[in-house]
């Protein structure tokens, strides 16, 4: 596996953040706009539980490289 083509997913239960390291240009818009979630000096560096779904989506939309995307988790009810 090429380490430049990693895709990782992180969730807060409502939304899943998808990060593709090969696309990341390190503009740090995610860190500037939502430092509670995006912490590049920590592992894991994305802690989705630290923010609301709305703020996560707003932050991801500011990613200039497209390295961050998201999807809303499907909820199944019984």
N, C-alpha and C positions, 0 to 999 in steps of 0.2 A: 504494500500500500504506500502510495506517495504521501509523505507528510504535508505536502502543500495542497492536497486535495481533501482535507478533512472536513466533514460536516458534523456538527454537534447540535444537539437539541437540549433546551432547558425549559422547564415549565413551572408555572405558578398554580397549575390546576385548571385555569381558565384559558390561558393562551400559551402556546409553545413558541419559543424563540428558536429560530434556525440560524446558525452561524456557519458560514463557509469561509474558512481561513484563506483559501486561495484567491478569493475576491477582495479580501480586506486590504484597504489602502492606509489604514492606521490614521485616519483623519481625526479620530477620537471624538466625533460628534456624539456617539453613544455615551461616552464617559462624561462629557460636558453637560449633556441634557438629562442624564439619569444616573448619577454617580452611586446611588444606593444599589443599583442592579449591576452596572458594568464597572468591574474593579480589576483592571488589567494586571495588578501586582498580586492578585490572589488566585488560588485554585480551589474550586472552579472559579473562573473569572466572571461568569454570569450567574447571578443569584436572583432568579425571577421572582421568588417569594417576597423580595424586598420592595415591591412596588405594585401599584394597581395595574390591571390589564390596560386601561385607557392610557396611562402614562407610558407603558411599555410600547404600545402601538404607535403613539405619537413620536416616541424616540426613534423607533425603527424606521419610520417614514423619513427621518432626517439623515439616514445613512447614505452618503454620497456614492458609495461603491456598490451597493446592492448585496454586500456580504451578510447583512442581517435581513431576514424575512420572518414572517410569523404565520401561524394559523391558529384559529380559534378551535379549542378542543371540543370534540363532539361529546355531548353529555348524553348518557343513556339513563333512562329512568326505569325503575322496575315497578 
